[in-house]
Amino acid sequence: MKYLFNICLLAGLCFTACKKDLTTDAPTAGINLNNARSTIGDTLVFKLGDTCKFSLDGYADNIVFWAGTVGNKYEFRNRAMALGVPTLSFTSTAQFGTQTNTLQVLATNKLPARDSVTVVNAAWTNITARTPLATSATVVNTGNVNLSDLVNGVNDSLFIAFKYTGITGSTQRTWTITNYTVNNVLADYSYNLGSLVNDNAYWTRYGNVWNPATARWVPTTTALTIIGGTATAPNNTSWIVSKALYVGRVSPDISTATVKNITASATTAYAYKYGAVGKYKATFVSYNVNPNENKSTIKEFNIKVIQ
């Protein structure tokens, strides 16, 4: 037993001595941009239509390029929240009958529950005056309706409701809402928070008339519709409420291209052509990685594209 113990101890010591975490060297890739038409301070100037020709030397397992264009900015790679201007837009038609003020457009950032009592008694803001509505079968577009006064910060949610009222005694109106979108509009791009095609399963309906089924709102991927009753139909108050719209939500930016991956041989050049006049920060990230370690380097270029 003593010999067996000594053998096991020796094996354990050998294993410990031999075990070593994998290491990697920092990338040595050098990246330069030499074909600018001129230089202003630290900015390289090109004309629209020029191709930026980057030269590469040294070595890196992986090299990724961020052009600095909309959606491809390195500094926004981890951004998930940024409050711009929340905007609502939709188109509408109103058919049949002559009843007036049968549709209200409401919004709130406070809806603690989704039961009918909470919804009806919530602190809704009537934004109908901001949203031009149809008076006939002719389609009317609201344009982009600014809702920024209804939210307080990047983490707020927003709910949109359409409230229908039909009165017995005359033909009730039929409403169709199309092209509904809610966007978070930032300086450089717009992030969609809500749309008919994506939200079809998330609308919540309430009403005091549920028979026939057409007396309530019907959501599809292309429209929200409520069909009014005849003159003998009972009074009808029906709501349809959106999902929670998180007004500060955005998508993280992604890289423009992978210049090299670990399976590819070293590259000596990369070319990119900007499609619009503007100022851009082009970024190359070179990195060597293994299961235990990640080492990277960053090279940035300030680029201005002129006519």
C-alpha positions as CSV (number, residue, x, y, z in Angstrom):
1,M,0.0,0.0,0.0
2,K,2.9,2.3,0.8
3,Y,4.3,1.9,-2.7
4,L,0.9,2.4,-4.3
5,F,0.5,5.6,-2.3
6,N,3.9,6.9,-3.4
7,I,3.1,6.2,-7.0
8,C,-0.2,8.1,-6.9
9,L,1.5,11.0,-5.1
10,L,4.2,11.1,-7.8
11,A,1.6,11.0,-10.6
12,G,-0.3,13.8,-9.0
13,L,2.8,16.0,-8.7
14,C,3.7,15.3,-12.3
15,F,0.2,16.3,-13.5
16,T,0.3,19.5,-11.4
17,A,3.7,20.4,-12.8
18,C,2.7,19.7,-16.4
19,K,-0.6,21.5,-16.3
20,K,-0.3,25.0,-17.7
21,D,-2.9,27.5,-19.0
22,L,-2.7,28.3,-22.6
23,T,-1.2,31.7,-23.4
24,T,-1.2,33.9,-26.5
25,D,0.8,36.8,-27.8
26,A,-0.6,40.2,-28.5
27,P,-1.4,40.8,-32.2
28,T,1.4,42.5,-34.1
29,A,-0.8,43.6,-37.1
30,G,0.1,47.0,-38.4
31,I,-2.6,48.9,-40.4
32,N,-2.1,52.0,-42.4
33,L,-4.1,54.2,-44.7
34,N,-1.9,56.1,-47.2
35,N,-4.0,57.1,-50.2
36,A,-5.9,60.0,-48.7
37,R,-6.2,63.1,-51.0
38,S,-5.2,65.4,-48.1
39,T,-4.9,65.5,-44.3
40,I,-6.5,68.0,-41.9
41,G,-5.1,67.5,-38.4
42,D,-5.7,63.8,-37.6
43,T,-8.4,63.5,-40.3
44,L,-7.8,61.8,-43.7
45,V,-9.8,63.4,-46.5
46,F,-11.3,61.5,-49.5
47,K,-13.7,62.4,-52.3
48,L,-17.0,60.6,-52.7
49,G,-16.3,57.6,-54.9
50,D,-12.7,57.1,-53.7
51,T,-11.7,53.7,-52.3
52,C,-9.9,53.8,-49.0
53,K,-6.9,51.4,-49.4
54,F,-5.6,50.0,-46.1
55,S,-2.3,48.2,-46.0
56,L,-1.7,45.5,-43.4
57,D,1.5,43.8,-42.1
58,G,2.5,41.8,-39.0
59,Y,0.1,39.1,-37.7
60,A,-3.2,38.7,-35.9
61,D,-5.4,35.6,-35.7
62,N,-8.5,37.7,-36.4
63,I,-9.1,41.2,-37.7
64,V,-12.5,42.9,-37.8
65,F,-13.4,46.2,-39.5
66,W,-16.0,48.8,-38.3
67,A,-16.6,51.4,-41.0
68,G,-18.1,54.0,-38.6
69,T,-21.3,54.1,-40.7
70,V,-24.8,53.9,-39.2
71,G,-25.2,50.5,-37.5
72,N,-21.4,49.8,-37.8
73,K,-19.8,52.0,-35.1
74,Y,-17.3,50.4,-32.8
75,E,-18.2,52.7,-29.9
76,F,-21.8,51.4,-30.0
77,R,-21.0,47.7,-30.1
78,N,-22.3,47.2,-26.5
79,R,-25.1,49.8,-26.6
80,A,-28.6,48.4,-25.9
81,M,-30.3,51.5,-24.6
82,A,-30.4,55.1,-25.9
83,L,-33.3,57.4,-25.8
84,G,-34.0,59.4,-28.9
85,V,-37.5,60.7,-29.9
86,P,-40.3,58.2,-29.6
87,T,-42.6,58.6,-32.5
88,L,-45.9,57.1,-33.5
89,S,-47.3,56.9,-37.0
90,F,-50.2,55.1,-38.7
91,T,-52.8,55.4,-41.5
92,S,-56.6,55.2,-41.0
93,T,-59.9,54.9,-42.9
94,A,-63.4,55.4,-41.5
95,Q,-66.3,53.9,-43.4
96,F,-70.1,53.9,-43.2
97,G,-72.3,56.0,-41.0
98,T,-71.9,59.6,-39.9
99,Q,-71.2,59.3,-36.2
100,T,-68.4,61.6,-35.1
101,N,-65.6,61.3,-32.5
102,T,-65.8,57.5,-32.6
103,L,-62.0,56.9,-32.3
104,Q,-59.6,58.1,-29.7
105,V,-55.8,57.5,-29.7
106,L,-54.4,57.3,-26.2
107,A,-51.0,56.8,-24.6
108,T,-49.5,56.2,-21.2
109,N,-46.3,55.2,-19.5
110,K,-48.1,53.9,-16.4
111,L,-50.0,50.6,-16.8
112,P,-49.4,48.4,-13.8
113,A,-51.7,45.6,-15.0
114,R,-53.5,44.5,-18.1
115,D,-57.0,43.7,-16.6
116,S,-60.0,45.7,-17.9
117,V,-60.4,47.8,-14.7
118,T,-56.7,48.9,-14.7
119,V,-56.8,49.7,-18.4
120,V,-60.0,51.8,-18.3
121,N,-58.8,53.7,-15.2
122,A,-55.2,54.2,-16.2
123,A,-53.6,57.7,-16.5
124,W,-54.1,57.9,-20.3
125,T,-53.1,61.0,-22.3
126,N,-55.5,61.6,-25.1
127,I,-53.2,62.3,-28.2
128,T,-56.0,62.2,-30.8
129,A,-55.4,65.9,-31.5
130,R,-51.9,65.0,-32.6
131,T,-53.0,62.2,-35.0
132,P,-54.9,63.3,-38.0
133,L,-57.7,60.7,-38.5
134,A,-59.8,59.7,-41.6
135,T,-63.3,61.0,-42.0
136,S,-64.1,58.7,-44.9
137,A,-62.7,55.8,-46.9
138,T,-59.9,58.0,-48.0
139,V,-56.7,57.0,-46.3
140,V,-55.2,59.6,-43.9
141,N,-51.6,59.4,-42.7
142,T,-50.7,60.8,-39.3
143,G,-47.1,61.5,-40.1
144,N,-44.6,61.1,-37.3
145,V,-46.2,62.0,-34.0
146,N,-43.7,63.1,-31.3
147,L,-44.4,61.3,-28.0
148,S,-41.3,62.4,-26.1
149,D,-43.3,64.4,-23.5
150,L,-45.0,61.2,-22.4
151,V,-41.8,59.5,-21.1
152,N,-39.3,60.5,-18.5
153,G,-36.2,58.5,-19.3
154,V,-34.5,55.7,-21.2
155,N,-36.0,52.9,-19.2
156,D,-39.6,54.0,-19.5
157,S,-42.2,51.9,-21.3
158,L,-45.1,53.3,-23.3
159,F,-48.5,51.9,-24.2
160,I,-50.6,52.9,-27.2
161,A,-54.4,52.4,-27.1
162,F,-57.2,52.8,-29.7
163,K,-60.6,53.4,-28.1
164,Y,-63.7,53.0,-30.2
165,T,-67.1,54.3,-29.4
166,G,-70.3,53.4,-31.3
167,I,-73.7,54.6,-30.4
168,T,-77.0,52.8,-31.0
169,G,-79.6,54.6,-33.1
170,S,-77.6,55.1,-36.3
171,T,-75.1,53.2,-38.4
172,Q,-71.8,52.8,-36.4
173,R,-68.5,53.5,-38.1
174,T,-66.0,51.0,-39.3
175,W,-62.3,51.8,-38.6
176,T,-59.2,50.4,-40.1
177,I,-55.7,51.2,-38.8
178,T,-52.8,50.3,-41.1
179,N,-49.0,51.0,-41.2
180,Y,-48.8,51.4,-37.5
181,T,-45.3,51.9,-36.2
182,V,-43.6,53.2,-33.1
183,N,-39.9,54.1,-33.4
184,N,-37.1,55.4,-31.2
185,V,-35.6,58.0,-33.5
186,L,-32.0,58.9,-32.8
187,A,-29.8,61.4,-34.6
188,D,-28.3,58.8,-36.9
189,Y,-30.9,56.1,-37.3
190,S,-34.4,54.9,-36.2
191,Y,-35.0,51.7,-34.1
192,N,-38.5,50.1,-34.5
193,L,-40.2,49.5,-31.2
194,G,-43.6,48.3,-32.5
195,S,-45.3,47.4,-35.7
196,L,-48.4,45.4,-36.9
197,V,-46.3,42.6,-38.4
198,N,-44.3,42.0,-35.3
199,D,-46.9,42.7,-32.6
200,N,-49.9,40.8,-33.9
201,A,-49.9,38.4,-31.0
202,Y,-49.4,41.0,-28.3
203,W,-52.4,43.3,-28.6
204,T,-54.9,43.2,-25.8
205,R,-58.6,43.8,-26.4
206,Y,-61.4,45.0,-24.1
207,G,-65.0,45.8,-24.8
208,N,-68.6,45.8,-23.6
209,V,-69.8,44.2,-26.8
210,W,-68.3,40.8,-27.8
211,N,-71.1,39.3,-29.9
212,P,-70.9,39.4,-32.9
213,A,-67.1,39.1,-33.0
214,T,-66.9,41.9,-35.5
215,A,-68.0,44.4,-32.8
216,R,-64.5,44.1,-31.3
217,W,-61.1,45.1,-32.6
218,V,-59.5,42.5,-34.8
219,P,-55.7,42.6,-35.0
220,T,-53.8,41.1,-37.9
221,T,-50.2,41.6,-39.3
222,T,-51.5,44.2,-41.7
223,A,-54.4,46.1,-39.9
224,L,-56.4,46.8,-36.7
225,T,-60.1,46.7,-37.7
226,I,-63.4,47.2,-35.9
227,I,-66.6,46.9,-37.8
228,G,-69.4,49.1,-36.5
229,G,-72.9,47.8,-36.0
230,T,-76.2,48.8,-37.7
231,A,-78.5,51.4,-36.3
232,T,-80.1,48.8,-33.9
233,A,-76.7,47.6,-32.6
234,P,-76.1,48.4,-28.9
235,N,-73.7,51.0,-27.6
236,N,-70.1,49.8,-28.0
237,T,-67.0,50.9,-26.3
238,S,-64.0,48.8,-27.3
239,W,-60.3,49.1,-26.6
240,I,-57.2,47.6,-28.2
241,V,-53.9,48.2,-26.3
242,S,-50.4,47.7,-27.5
243,K,-47.6,45.7,-25.8
244,A,-45.2,47.6,-23.6
245,L,-42.9,49.6,-25.8
246,Y,-39.5,50.2,-24.2
247,V,-38.7,53.6,-25.6
248,G,-35.0,53.6,-25.1
249,R,-34.3,50.2,-26.7
250,V,-31.8,50.0,-29.6
251,S,-29.8,47.3,-31.3
252,P,-26.0,47.1,-30.6
253,D,-24.0,48.0,-33.7
254,I,-22.2,45.2,-35.5
255,S,-18.9,45.1,-37.5
256,T,-18.8,45.9,-41.2
257,A,-16.6,43.0,-42.2
258,T,-14.2,40.3,-41.0
259,V,-10.9,41.1,-42.7
260,K,-9.2,38.0,-41.5
261,N,-10.1,35.0,-39.3
262,I,-7.9,32.4,-37.6
263,T,-8.2,29.9,-40.5
264,A,-7.1,32.4,-43.2
265,S,-3.6,33.2,-44.2
266,A,-2.2,36.7,-43.4
267,T,-3.6,39.5,-45.6
268,T,-1.7,42.6,-46.8
269,A,-4.6,44.8,-47.9
270,Y,-8.2,45.8,-47.3
271,A,-10.3,48.2,-49.3
272,Y,-13.5,50.1,-48.5
273,K,-15.6,52.7,-50.3
274,Y,-17.9,55.0,-48.4
275,G,-21.3,55.6,-50.0
276,A,-22.1,59.1,-48.7
277,V,-20.4,62.3,-47.7
278,G,-19.7,62.6,-44.0
279,K,-17.3,62.1,-41.2
280,Y,-16.5,58.5,-40.1
281,K,-14.3,56.8,-37.5
282,A,-13.0,53.6,-39.1
283,T,-11.8,51.0,-36.6
284,F,-9.8,47.8,-36.9
285,V,-9.8,45.4,-34.0
286,S,-7.1,42.7,-34.1
287,Y,-7.2,39.9,-31.6
288,N,-5.6,36.6,-30.7
289,V,-7.7,34.4,-28.6
290,N,-7.6,30.9,-26.9
291,P,-9.8,29.3,-24.2
292,N,-7.7,31.1,-21.5
293,E,-6.7,34.4,-22.9
294,N,-7.8,37.2,-25.3
295,K,-5.4,39.9,-26.4
296,S,-6.4,42.6,-28.8
297,T,-5.3,45.9,-30.3
298,I,-7.3,48.7,-31.9
299,K,-6.4,51.0,-34.7
300,E,-8.6,54.0,-35.6
301,F,-8.8,56.4,-38.5
302,N,-10.7,59.6,-38.7
303,I,-12.0,59.9,-42.2
304,K,-13.9,62.7,-44.0
305,V,-15.6,62.1,-47.3
306,I,-16.3,65.2,-49.4
307,Q,-18.0,65.9,-52.8
